[in-house]
Amino acid sequence: MLYSYVDYLYKEIGLRKADIETICHSGNNDQAVKMVCSQSYVIEQFKDINDSDLIRVANCLADGSIIDDRSNAIEFIIWVVAWDIFDESL
């Protein structure tokens, strides 16, 4: 498991190396992100965070995009975390 600290959540989020590699490629990776977000270990990491906090964090990270629901917020946060870990490991 590899971790990245999410500033606005004040916690680390962990992803498996294989899941990071699934997300971090050129082109459309929406399906890969959705697949990773559906895994129980990812769901567990977000279970105690309320919807409004997740949406606020995702919008802070999105820098101008509007994210307005829990699932989109988690997907965006996971996408950011995956790329942060991927970039750090280069």
C-alpha positions, 0 to 999 in steps of 0.5 A: 500500500502506498500513501499520499497525504490529502491536505484538506482531509488532514489524512493519508489515503492509501492505494495499492500499487496495481491500482495506481498503475491502473489509473495513471496512464494517458487517455481516459481513465474514468472507468479505472477510477470508478473500479478502484473506488468500488473496492472495499479498502477504498470505501473503508478509508472514506466511510467516516467522512461526511458528504459535505467535507468530501465535496469541499475537499474535492472542490478545493483540489479541483481548482475551478471544477464543480464537484457536487456529490459524494461519489464524484468527490471520492473519484476525484480525490482518488485520481489526485492521490493516484497521480501524486503517488505515481509522480513521487515514485518517478 
